[in-house]
């Protein structure tokens, strides 16, 4: 979780957006973090975060940009994997007005199930901000060394489809999927993930994630190569031992009736079971190639097999 926390902290510290983009980010944070909730014949606006910096950003923005006060409640929940810290941004006054300002409801006061139309049809800066806000609320990022993914849990199917649609305007293909009744938007291509992190405003985290992922892939490749080499060595050793046994049997069958060049090749195979064919060729006098010594051993075994068949026929 450390890298994910770093990403959200970096996104919360992003500066330089236009007022429209700031509003788009706040709207996405509320939409994906919780939204409009009925409580005792009234409504509240609530957004839940795992990042204290994200909660602080939204509280400050609601005050400075929208003119609404919000409180942040720090909650600790016990789980089988340890305590989970959450930060709940809560607005209890002038809720309908804020819902209209952030696009949670339209002018007819109908609930907007996706993203506000002014965000979907807005500028590229607004789209980046919407992705930033959605990720700060419900974003997940794979740990280095594991299968790559960047994912956002969405409150509705419409919100997921809207997020995929605006991603296309950024030149990135995001996929919508339903996982255990949860709507998800996912990126799996490492290059697309790195680019999206940069577009959202987390270039430092993008570099860290890419660097650690590359290191993990390099270690994994090295381990696979080592395992592959070990397997090859075991197969080669087994084949050499089997060939040595066959040569010994050929010597027993043929006795003294073995051409010198074949005898030398066979004796090298028996004396140096742990050596490769190339190494046996270098030990020969004069030196010969790997193919040459392999051919001599093969002819030796064929000669022994032919001799055995002849003796068997004569015995009949």
C-alpha positions, 0 to 999 in steps of 0.5 A: 500500500505504500506506493499507492499512498504515495500516488494519492499524496502526490495527486493531492499536492497537484497544483496549477489547475483551472477553477473548472478542473478543480471543480471536476476533481471535487465532483469526481471525488464526491461521486466515487467516494460516496455521494448523496446519502439519505439520513433521517428524512434528510440528505448529506454528502459523504466521501470516504478516503484512505488518504488523509491528504485527499480528505484534506484537499476536498474539505479545503476545496469545498470551503474555498471554491464552493463556499461550503463547510465540511468536517473530516472524521477519522475512523479505524476499522479492524479487519483480519489483515489489520486496522484500516484507517479511513477519513470521511468528509461529511457535509450536512448543511446546504446539501442540495445546493452543493449537489447542484454545484458538483453535478451530483444532481442535474437542474431538474434535481434528478440524480446523475448516475455517471459523471456530470455532463460539463465534465464529460464534455469539458476540457482535457484539463477537466478530464484529467482532473476527473480521473485524478479525483476518481483515483484519489477516492477509489483507485488501486495500483498493482505492487511492483513485481506483480501483474500490472494493473491500475483500477478504479472501483466505480459506484455505478455502471454509468460512472464506469462507462463515463470514466472509460469514455473520457479516458479515450479522449486522453488516448488511453483504452480503459476496460469496464468489467463487473467483479463480484457485483462491483463495477471496475475500470481497469488499465493493464498495459504498463505503458498506459498505466505509466501515462495515466499516472503522469496525466493525472499529475503523479509523474514522480510516482509513475517513475517509481512504479515503472522503475520498481516494476522493471526491477521486478521483471528483471529479477523474475527473468533472471530467476526464469533463466536460472531455472531454465539453465538448471533444467537444461543442465539436468537434462544434459547430465542425464543424457550424458550418463545414458550415453556413457552406459550405451558406450560401455555396452558397445565396448562389451559387444564389440571387444577389440573390433572397434576402429581407433577413432570410434574407440577414442570418442567412446572412451572420452564419453566414458571417462568424462560423463560430466562433459558436453560434446563440445568439451569432449571434442576439445579433449580429443587428439587431435581436437575435433568438433562437437558434431564430429565426436557426436557422429563417432559415438553414434556410429559406435553405437550403430556398429554395436547394434548391428553386431548384436543383431548378426549374432542373434541371427546366427544363434537362431 
